[in-house]
């Protein structure tokens, strides 16, 4: 039997961008992933559930939850998987060795003779304060930091933490898992000599888009937590560097912070929009309403052998460019095959992809829709009698063909792909929409509108306002009963993001 191996990987405190490069590599090459409640699900391979690979095992442990998995059972699971010859990623929130019981799992692997590697992660006690604008050390304020579990009740005799010593240490104190015991912890620190007016902060869901931070003092932090109803996961920081939050805080000031936005783009394209939204503070939920499916490409291959018969090629999407270029290269040709052929693109994004392949378009409209492209082409005198190849999607509107024929051109419409509704993840999205847990749904095409409605139903689809990439998509959305409150002025991803930011900024 092939020898397996266990990798104890720190997932970081929540923001999926905080995973280490090594951690990401191991996740991508794993045969099995055993993950915690605090490991962000966004780190898991997106198609793992449908593909059945890698195997996923949820072993979350949350205080008071009777469904929590026992530590001994987790130890036995990772050992069994490794003995089956699998590369096992044990994905743990924060850092495996900082209140993560990773050392217990490493020892269990050692005793079982199973190879084990440890990949550190950013611990919540460092990451959450940084995202809240609180340095855990600062010259002149605190020259040390102490990470301590707050789950030990200072009133219990078995307590191993010397709270009185910590009170006199002058160190910034970072308490993990201590919401329930914080009243007795605060009392012990005050009794040990730490002034009640010492600044304190509590951070819930640190580094997540739903992060909440409250600032008080050691004497009032418990009351503030209760008033604001903060619940685990929370880290508490006690020390004078908390005062610097007003100057340094950055994460919660981003324009889309706290907004939950659904991205319905096809799986291959979703990361572009999701990444932009996350950079601006939103929680981007990738629930593709459609996927891109190639059609029978024999007609395209036949056209490629007779490109010289066309005066113009019109591309109306990046997907069309991708399929066309894939087949052009497969036929043993490259950009030189388009020499002498004029090229038009419906928008800047499509033109940008063409430029990446060495083709500078001849015509790009001011309005990135078929009508805008027709307006731009009407100013030319070389369409009458021209032969035009239109590479696009199945079911595309007939506006472009009809307009070109009115100009005297002969048009060959060549569909190379279709947008297929994708139901995966629909149940979770439907529930989120029905319970008002979504702030906005983004729509980047009419096919995405149809896919969304097919996936979750018309009632749920209208459960949140929509942001549309342009007038054609808006028209399809309104016809489906959706409430379009945002429309991009420029039909590009940048234009859509700009419109969303402007709306939430009150512009």
N, C-alpha and C positions, 0 to 999 in steps of 0.2 A: 504494500500500500504506500502511495506517495506520502511524503512527510508534509504535514500541514504546519501552519504557524499562526500565532495570535499576535495582533498588533493593537496595543492599547493606545488609541488615538484621541487626543484632546480636541473636542469640537469647538472650543471657544465658548464665550458666554451667551451667544445667541445670533449675532450678525453673521450670516454665512460667509461674508467676506473676510472674516477673521480666522478662518481655517488656515493652517500652515500649508505650504506647497507640498511638503511630504505627506501630510494628512490627506490632501486632495488626491494625490497620486494613488495612495493606498485604497481610498474609497473607490476610485475608478477601476482598480484592478482586483477588487475583492471577490471572493466566491460567496461569502456570507458576511452580513453586517448585523451586529448585535448592538442596538442603540438605546439610549436613555430617554427619559421624558424631557430633559433639558437640552438634548441635542437637536438642533433645528432640522426639521424634516426636509428643508430645502437642500440640505447637503446630500441627501440620498439620491442615487441615480434616478432620473425622472421616469424612465420606462421600466423600472425594476418590478413593479407590481404586475403590469400586463405581460412582461416578458418572463417573469418567474426567475430572473437572474439579475444580480446576485440575490441569494436568499436573504430575506429580511426578518429579523427577530426583535420585537419590541419588549424591553425588559424594564420599563419605567418603574421607579420607586418614588412615591410621593407620600409625605407624612399623612397618616390617617386614612389612606386609601387601602381598603382591604384587598384590592386587586394587585397591589404591589408585589413584584417578584422578589423572592428571598435571595439574598446574596449567594448562599450555597448553591442554589439552583442555577444562578448565572455562571458561577465558576464551572459547574459541571457541563453546562451548555457549550461554553467556548472550548472546553477541553474536548468534548465529544466531537464538535465540528472540526477541530484541528486534527484529531485522530482519524477523521474520515478523509484526510488529505487536503482540506480546504485552507485557503488563505482567509483568515477570520479577522475582520476589523471590529474591534470592540470600541464603539464610538461613544465617548463619554463627554458630557457637558463640562465646559471649562477645561481644567487640566486634570489628567488622571490621578496625579499624586497630591492634589490640594483638596482635601475633604471629598475625594471622589472614590475612595476605597480601591483605587487602582493598584495599590501595593498589595492588597489582599488577593487580587486576581492574578497579579504577577507571581506571587508566592505559590498560589494554587497551581499555576502552569509549571513552575519550576519543580514542585513536588511530584507532578504528574509526568515530568519529562517532556513537556511540550515547549518548543521554542517560542520565545516571547520577545517582542520589541516594543519599546515605549516611545511614543511621539508626543512631546509636550504640547500643551495648548495654552491660550490666554485664559487665565483664571478670572472669574467674575469679580473678585475683589480688586483687581487691577483694571479690567476692561470697563466695568460698569461705572466706576468713578470717573474714568477718563472720558467716557461718552456723556457724563453729566457735567463735565467741566471742572472736576475736582481732582487736583494732583494729590497723590497720597503722600508725597514728600515735597517740601518746598524750603529753600534756603531761608533761614531765619524763623521759620514756623515749625517745621518738623523734619528731623534728619533721619527718621526711621519709620517703618511701618510694620505693624503686627497683624497678621491674619489669624483670626481665632474663630472657632466654631461657637455660635451663640446658642446651640442646642443644649449645652450643658447648663442646668439650672444652678446658679450660685448658691441657692438655699440648700442644695443637697450635699450631704457629707461626702459623697463619692466624687464630687466635682474635683477635677485635676487642674483647673485653671486658677492661677493666683491673680484674682481680680485686683486686689490691693496693690500688688506689684505693678500691674499694668497701669493702674491709675497714677502711679508716680513715675512712669517710664518716660513721659514726654513724647511717646510714639503716637502716630496716627493709628487708630484702631479700626480695623475692618471686620465686622461681624457677619458671618455667614449663618443662614438658617436660624435666625434668632428672633423672629417676630413674637412668638408666644412667650419666650423667656426674657424679652427685652426689659420689661418693668423691673424684674429682680436683678438683671445685669446692670441696668442703669443705677439702681439703688446701691449695688455693691461697689460700683466705680465711684459714686459720690461719697460713700462711706470711706472709701480708700483714699480720698483726698482730691479727686478730679472735680474741678469747679462745675457747678450746675450750668453756668453760662457758656461752657465749652461748646462751640458750634457742632452740630450733628446733622446728618442728612440720611434719608432712606431712599433707596432706588429700587423700584419694582421693574422686573423684566428688563434689566440693564442691557443695552445695545440693541434691543428689539425696537421695531417701529412703534410699539405700544409702551415704550419706556415712560415711567412716571417718577419724578423726583420731588421730594419735599424737603425743605430745610427748616431746622428748628435749633434747639439747644439740647444738651444732654438732659436737662431737667424737663423739657417739654416734648421731646421727640416721640415718646410713647403716646401722649395725647394726640399729637399730630397724625401719627400713623392710624390711630383708631378713628379719628375724625375723617380722614381721607379714605378710610377703608382699604388700606394697602394689605395685600395678602401675598403669601409666598408665590414665586421666588423673590426675595428681597435681600439686599445687602445694606448694612448700616455702617456709615463712616462717622467716626467721632474724632474731632481734631480741628485745629485752627485752619488748615488748608481749605476747609469747607467754605470759608469766607471768600475764596477766589472764584467760586462758581459764577458770580454775577459778571465777572470780566471774561472768563474763559468759555462758559457754556456755549456749545456750538451745535450739538446734535439735535436738540429739541427746537432750534431756531430755523431749521431748514424749512422751505416753503410748503412742502407736502407732508411734514411730520405728522404721524398719527393717522393719516388717511389710508384706508384699505381699498385698493384699486384692483379690479379684475382685468387681466390682460387676456384677450380672446384670440390673439394672433396664432397662426399655425405654429406648431412645436418648433420648427426650424428657425422661425423668425422672432419668437416671443422674447428671447433674451435681450434683444436690442432695446425694445421698449421697456421691459422690466428693469433692465439695468439703469436706464435713465431715471425711471421713477424712484428706484431705491436710492440712487445718489441724492435725490431731492427730498428723501425722508419718508416716502410712502412704503407701505407694505404691499408689495406687488404679488398678487395671486395669479400664477400662470395656470389658467384653465382653458386650453385651446378649444375653441368652438369648431375649428376645422383643421384638417390636415391636407397637405398638398399631394395629390396623386397624379402621376404621369399618365397620359393617354397612350394609345397605340402610336408609336413614333415612326412607323414606316412612312406615313405621308411626309413627315419632316425630313427623313433621310432622303426621300425622293427629291424634295425641294432643294436640299443642299447640293445635289448634283447638277442643278440647273439654276443656280443663283444669278447667273449672268442674264437671265430673262427678266429680271426685276430692276426697275429704276429706283424704287424706294423700299425700305423695310421699316415698319412701324412696330415699336415695342410698347406695350401698355402695362407691363409689370416687371418687377425684378425676377419673379418666378419664370416668366417667359424667357427672359434673357438667360437665366441659369440653364434651363433645359436646352435652349437653342445652342448655347456655347458648348455644353457637354457633348452634344451630338456632332457639332462642327469639329471639335478636337478629335472625337472618336473616328471621324471620317478621314483623319490625316491632314486636315487643313487648319488654318488659323485666321487671324484678322485680315490677312492679305486677300482672303476669298471675298471680302466685302469691298475691295477696291473698285471705285467708280459707282458704287451704290450709295445713295443718300439715305441717311438714317434719322428717324424721328423718335423721340421718347415722350411719354405722356407726363413725366415729372422728373424732378431733380434726383430722386433716389434711383430711378431706372437709368437716367443718364449717367449717374455716378458709377453704377455697376458696369455699364458699357465702357466707360472711360478706364476702369480697372483692366479691361480686356484690350485696351489700346484703341478704342473707337470713340472719337469725339463726335457727338451728335450734331446734325445740321440744324435741327429745329427742336426747341423745347418751349412749351407755352408758359405764359404768365400764370394761368389758372391750370392746376394739375388735374384736369379732367378731360374727357374726350372732346367736349365742346370747346374747351380752351385750346386744345391741339388743332382743331379744325379752324378756329379763328386765326391761329398763327400760320397755318398752311395756306389760307386764302390770300395772304399777301404775296404769295409766290406765283410765278408764271410757268412753273415746270410740272404742274400736276395734270394739266389737260393732256390726255393721250398716254399718260404714264401708267406703268404696271406696278402695283403696290402689293407687297406681302405684309399682312398684319399677323404678327405672332402674339397670341394671347391665351385667354382661358376659355374653356368650354362654357357656353351660356352667357358670354359677354353681351352687353347691350349692342344694338345694331346701329347706334348713332354714328360711330366713326365710319363704318362702311358706307352708309347712306350719304353722309356728307362728302366723302371722297368721290363717290360716283357722281354726285351733283357737280363736282369740279371737273368732271370728264375723265377721271381715272378708272382703271380696271383693277378691282380689289380681289385678292385671294386671302380669305380668312383661314388661318391655320391654328386651330386650338391644339395646344401641346400639354395642357394639364387641366385638372379640375379641382375645386375645393370640396372636400368630402366632410360632412359633419362628423365630429369626434365626440362620442358620448362619455369617454373616460373622465372621471372626476365630476360628472354632472350632478350626482347625488349630493356631494358636499357643497357644490356651488348653489344648488337649488335651496338647500337648507340655509346657507348663509344669506341668500337673497331674501328668503321668506322671513328670516328673523331680524332683518334690518342690520346685518353685520357688514354690509358692503357700502362704501361711500360713493363709488363710481365704477362704471363698466366702460372699458374702452372698446371702440369698434373701428376697425381699420379697413373694412370692405363690406359690400352688401352680402357677400357669402358668409362673412363672420356673423352678421345679423341673423341670417337664416340658420346657421349652425347653432347659435346661442338659443334661439327659440326652439329648435328641434331638440336640443339637449335638455333644457330645463322646463320647457313649456312656456306659453305666452304670459301667464300670470306671474310666474317667478321672474321671467326675463325683464318684466317692467318693475321689478321690486327695488331698483336703484336707478338714479339718473345715469345717463349715458353721455360719453364724450366721443364725438365722431371725427374722423379724419378729413371729411369733406362733404359737400352737398349731396353727392350721389348716395353715399353711405347714410347720411342723415335722412334722406328721402325714404330709403328702404327701412330704416329703423322706425321712423314715425308711422309708416304703413303697417308695421308689425306691432304697433301700440307702445313702443318704447318712448320714454321721455328724454329727448335729446336736449341737454342744457348747455353743452359745450360743443362748438364746431371749430375746427382748425381753419385759420385764414389761409394757410398754405398746406396743401394735402401731402404732408410728409410726417415722419415720426417726430422730427424736431418741431414742426408746426403744431402737432397734436399736443406735445409736451408743453410747449409755450402757452397754448390756450388753456391747458389745465392749470398751470401755475398762475396765469393771469386771473383765472376765475377764483382760485382760493386765496390769492393775494388781494382780492377785492378791487382789481383793476377793471 
